[in-house]
Amino acid sequence: MARTFSWWFAGVAGVVLLLEVLFRILPVSTSTETGYYTDPLILTYPAHHHWTVSTGWDLRNSQTLEANGQGYVAERDFVRNERAVALVGDSFVEASMLAATDRPGAQLERALGTRPVYAMGAPGTALLDYAERIRFAHEQFGIRDFVIVMERGDVKQSLCGSGNVHGPCLDPQTYAPHVETLAPPGTAKRILRHSALAQYLFSQLKLSPQKLWQQAFPSARGASSPPTSARQAGGAALEEKVPPFVDTVTATFFERIKPYVTGRLVIVIDSDRRALHAGQIKVDLSRARFIELARANGAVVIDTEPLFEKHFTQSKLSLEVGPYDGHLNALGIRLITQAASDALR
């Protein structure tokens, strides 16, 4: 019995070792090792860190990335330069799935022609995180002009517990300001990050032990949600009102950036591209309210809804990386960076 088990264990270990070697050859996403290196409230990569990214089980859109001296995916180190433009946002600005020349920082710099662009994108962040990067860019590099690329959910995601906060946030009940920094990874997680097989399972296949447990033991899921139709029927009246957090988050954001935006602030806000592609326009009152407030606070807002709608009346080309990835592709980025450069001029 013991001999049989030993052979079985050796066989399993051999397969795991072979898979580890295979995935080290393939462009599996590697560890990013993010941390608060440059500022207590700003999460970045280690300076000059190299890593690989790809998407899905078949490793699409493989790219080899390198962080600059300040920990961002950018083509140059940032130096003090008041003529530079800071480009701030989340994964839409980092655009790690695209070639370097197609990313927003590179395209905006080409559109501007004579001004350097400092791309300060950080995945998994929201509007109040952008305020910290604006502060940092002004204090460290003298930046006066800023372009922000916003997702439609960036306002709501500024509430604590959203899963898209690297630092400042507002309490979802009281709207009191808090700081919610990410805890450093534990020992087991740090070790697994250096395994190509583990990275493939958890980064590429998005395997989740919690979901596997819930599938094996349905009772562990807790109370189930009501059907969509019931939720829509009960919440129809609520959808007609703008949630109060929109005003509060927006006011907090503009109050925090006021000392640092001494030039022009351009905000590009995303829209429902898939609906527009299908010839539909969906009313989003929260988004409309943010645009109204941002313009009242002096920002130049580029509403991409008419911009993308015009594109789709002339072309059926998608503006997304793919059906598996809703980030803007190179064409979509060209549209917004051209509009942003026009606004800066």
C-alpha positions in Angstrom: 0.0 0.0 0.0 2.8 2.4 1.0 4.7 1.5 -2.2 1.6 2.2 -4.3 1.1 5.6 -2.7 4.7 6.5 -3.2 4.4 5.8 -6.9 1.2 7.7 -7.1 2.7 10.7 -5.3 5.8 10.6 -7.5 3.6 10.6 -10.6 1.5 13.5 -9.4 4.7 15.5 -8.5 6.2 14.7 -11.9 3.1 16.0 -13.7 3.1 19.2 -11.6 6.8 19.7 -12.3 6.3 19.3 -16.0 3.4 21.7 -16.0 5.5 24.2 -14.1 8.3 24.0 -16.7 5.8 24.3 -19.5 4.0 27.3 -18.1 7.4 29.0 -17.5 8.1 28.8 -21.2 4.6 30.1 -22.1 3.7 33.8 -21.6 1.7 33.3 -18.4 1.0 36.4 -16.4 3.8 36.8 -13.8 3.8 38.4 -10.3 3.4 42.2 -10.1 4.4 42.7 -6.4 2.6 45.9 -6.0 3.0 48.1 -2.9 3.0 51.6 -1.5 6.5 52.4 -2.7 6.2 56.1 -3.7 3.4 57.3 -1.4 1.5 56.0 1.6 -1.8 56.2 -0.3 -0.7 55.3 -3.9 -0.2 51.7 -4.9 2.4 51.2 -7.7 4.7 48.5 -9.0 8.3 48.4 -7.8 10.5 50.8 -9.8 11.8 49.1 -13.0 9.9 45.9 -12.3 9.6 43.5 -15.3 6.6 41.2 -15.7 4.4 39.5 -18.3 0.6 39.8 -18.8 -1.8 37.8 -20.9 -5.5 37.1 -21.0 -7.5 33.9 -20.6 -6.6 30.2 -20.9 -5.1 30.7 -24.4 -2.8 33.5 -23.3 -4.2 36.2 -25.6 -2.6 39.7 -26.0 0.6 38.7 -24.3 2.8 41.7 -23.4 6.1 42.2 -21.5 5.9 45.2 -19.3 8.4 47.3 -17.4 7.6 49.9 -14.7 9.4 53.2 -14.9 11.3 54.8 -12.0 8.0 55.8 -10.3 6.3 52.4 -10.6 4.0 53.1 -13.6 3.7 51.4 -17.0 5.2 54.3 -18.9 7.8 54.8 -21.6 9.9 57.3 -19.6 10.8 58.2 -16.1 8.9 61.2 -14.8 11.0 64.4 -14.1 9.9 67.8 -13.0 8.4 69.5 -16.0 5.5 72.0 -15.8 4.8 71.5 -19.5 4.1 67.8 -19.0 0.5 66.5 -18.9 -0.4 63.9 -16.3 -2.8 61.2 -17.6 -4.6 59.6 -14.7 -6.9 56.6 -14.5 -7.1 52.9 -13.8 -6.5 49.9 -16.2 -8.0 52.0 -19.0 -4.9 54.2 -18.8 -2.4 51.4 -18.1 -3.8 49.3 -21.0 -1.4 46.5 -20.4 -3.1 44.3 -23.0 -2.0 46.6 -25.8 1.3 47.3 -27.5 3.2 50.2 -26.0 2.6 52.5 -29.0 -1.2 51.9 -28.8 -1.6 52.8 -25.1 -3.3 56.0 -24.1 -0.1 57.7 -22.8 1.7 57.2 -26.1 -1.3 58.1 -28.3 -2.0 61.3 -26.3 1.7 62.3 -26.6 1.6 61.8 -30.3 -1.7 63.8 -30.6 -0.2 66.7 -28.6 3.0 66.7 -30.6 5.3 68.8 -28.3 4.3 68.0 -24.7 5.4 64.9 -22.7 2.6 62.8 -21.2 3.1 61.1 -17.8 0.8 58.0 -17.8 -0.2 57.3 -14.2 -2.6 54.4 -14.6 -3.2 51.9 -11.8 -5.7 49.0 -12.2 -8.5 48.6 -9.6 -8.7 52.2 -8.6 -11.4 54.8 -8.5 -12.0 58.6 -8.5 -10.7 59.4 -5.0 -7.5 57.4 -5.8 -7.1 59.6 -8.9 -7.1 62.7 -6.6 -4.0 61.3 -4.7 -2.1 60.8 -8.0 -3.0 64.4 -9.0 -1.6 65.6 -5.7 1.5 63.5 -6.2 2.1 64.6 -9.8 1.8 68.3 -8.8 4.0 68.1 -5.7 6.7 65.9 -7.2 6.8 67.0 -10.9 5.1 70.4 -11.0 2.3 69.2 -13.3 -0.4 71.8 -13.9 -2.6 70.1 -16.6 -4.3 66.8 -16.1 -6.3 64.4 -18.2 -8.4 61.8 -16.4 -9.9 58.8 -18.1 -12.9 57.6 -16.1 -14.9 54.4 -16.2 -18.6 54.7 -15.7 -18.3 53.1 -12.2 -15.5 55.3 -10.9 -17.7 57.4 -8.7 -19.5 54.5 -7.0 -16.3 52.6 -6.6 -15.0 55.4 -4.4 -17.1 54.0 -1.6 -15.3 51.9 0.9 -15.6 48.1 0.3 -16.1 48.4 -3.4 -12.9 46.4 -4.1 -11.6 49.2 -6.3 -9.9 51.3 -3.6 -6.2 51.7 -3.0 -6.4 54.4 -0.3 -9.1 57.1 0.3 -12.8 56.2 0.2 -16.1 57.3 1.7 -18.1 55.2 4.1 -21.1 53.7 2.0 -23.6 54.6 4.8 -22.4 57.9 6.3 -20.1 59.1 3.5 -17.5 59.9 6.2 -13.9 59.9 4.7 -11.8 56.8 5.4 -8.5 55.3 4.2 -8.7 51.7 3.0 -5.2 50.5 2.0 -4.5 47.0 0.8 -2.8 44.6 3.2 0.5 43.1 2.1 0.2 39.5 0.8 0.8 36.6 3.2 3.7 34.2 2.9 1.8 31.5 1.0 0.5 34.1 -1.5 4.0 35.4 -2.0 5.4 31.9 -2.7 2.5 31.0 -5.1 3.1 34.2 -7.0 6.4 32.8 -8.2 4.8 29.6 -9.5 3.9 29.8 -13.2 1.4 26.9 -12.8 -0.3 28.8 -9.9 -0.4 32.0 -11.8 -2.0 30.2 -14.8 -4.7 28.7 -12.5 -5.5 31.9 -10.6 -4.6 34.7 -13.1 -5.5 33.1 -16.4 -8.3 30.7 -15.5 -9.5 32.9 -12.6 -9.9 29.9 -10.4 -11.3 30.8 -7.1 -11.2 28.4 -4.1 -14.2 30.2 -2.6 -16.3 29.7 -5.7 -15.3 26.0 -5.8 -16.4 25.6 -2.2 -19.7 27.3 -2.9 -20.4 25.1 -5.9 -19.6 22.0 -3.9 -21.7 23.1 -0.9 -24.6 25.3 -2.2 -25.7 26.1 1.3 -22.5 28.0 1.9 -23.7 30.7 -0.5 -26.2 32.1 1.9 -29.6 33.5 0.9 -30.1 33.6 -2.8 -30.9 36.9 -4.6 -34.4 37.4 -5.9 -35.0 36.9 -9.6 -34.0 39.8 -11.8 -37.6 40.6 -12.7 -38.5 41.0 -9.0 -35.6 43.2 -8.4 -36.4 45.4 -11.3 -40.1 45.7 -10.4 -39.2 46.7 -6.8 -36.4 49.0 -7.8 -37.9 50.8 -10.8 -38.6 53.9 -8.7 -35.1 54.0 -7.3 -33.5 54.0 -10.7 -35.2 57.3 -11.5 -33.2 59.1 -8.8 -29.5 59.9 -8.6 -28.0 58.2 -5.5 -26.8 60.8 -3.0 -23.2 59.4 -3.1 -22.7 60.9 -6.6 -22.8 64.5 -5.3 -20.8 63.7 -2.2 -18.0 61.8 -3.9 -17.8 64.4 -6.7 -17.6 67.3 -4.2 -14.9 65.5 -2.2 -12.9 64.8 -5.3 -12.9 68.4 -6.5 -12.2 69.7 -3.0 -9.1 67.5 -2.8 -7.7 68.4 -6.2 -8.4 72.1 -6.1 -4.9 73.1 -4.8 -3.1 71.0 -7.4 -4.9 71.6 -10.7 -3.4 75.0 -11.6 -3.9 74.6 -15.3 -6.5 72.7 -17.2 -8.5 69.6 -16.1 -9.9 67.4 -18.9 -12.1 64.4 -17.9 -12.9 61.7 -20.4 -15.8 59.6 -19.2 -16.6 56.3 -20.8 -20.1 55.3 -22.0 -22.0 52.1 -22.7 -20.2 51.2 -25.9 -21.9 47.9 -26.4 -25.3 49.6 -26.3 -24.1 52.3 -28.7 -22.8 49.6 -31.0 -26.3 48.1 -31.1 -27.8 51.5 -31.9 -29.1 52.1 -28.4 -28.7 54.9 -25.9 -29.3 54.1 -22.2 -30.0 56.9 -19.8 -27.6 56.9 -16.9 -28.7 59.6 -14.5 -25.7 59.2 -12.1 -23.3 59.6 -15.0 -25.2 62.7 -16.3 -25.2 64.2 -12.8 -21.4 63.7 -12.5 -20.8 65.4 -15.9 -23.0 68.3 -14.8 -21.1 68.7 -11.5 -17.7 68.3 -13.1 -18.4 71.1 -15.6 -19.7 73.3 -12.8 -16.4 72.8 -11.1 -14.4 74.0 -14.2 -13.5 70.7 -15.7 -13.6 70.2 -19.5 -15.6 67.0 -19.8 -15.5 64.8 -22.9 -18.7 62.8 -23.0 -17.8 59.8 -25.1 -21.4 58.9 -25.8 -21.8 61.3 -28.8 -18.2 60.6 -29.8 -18.7 56.9 -30.0 -22.2 57.2 -31.4 -20.8 59.2 -34.3 -18.2 56.5 -34.8 -20.8 53.7 -35.0 -22.9 55.6 -37.5 -19.9 55.6 -39.8 -18.3 52.2 -39.0 -19.1 48.8 -37.5 -15.6 48.4 -36.1 -15.6 47.6 -32.4 -13.9 49.9 -29.9 -13.2 47.1 -27.4 -10.2 44.8 -27.1 -12.6 41.8 -27.6 -15.8 40.2 -26.4 -13.8 38.9 -23.5 -12.3 42.3 -22.6 -14.3 45.5 -22.4 -11.2 47.8 -22.3 -10.8 50.2 -25.2 -8.7 49.0 -28.1 -6.2 51.1 -30.1 -9.0 52.7 -32.2 -11.1 53.6 -29.2 -8.1 55.1 -27.5 -7.3 57.1 -30.6 -10.7 58.7 -30.5 -10.5 59.8 -26.9 -6.9 60.9 -27.0 -7.6 63.1 -30.0 -10.5 64.7 -28.2 -8.4 65.2 -25.1 -5.6 66.8 -27.0 -8.0 69.2 -28.7 -9.4 70.1 -25.3 -5.9 70.8 -23.9 -5.2 73.1 -26.8 
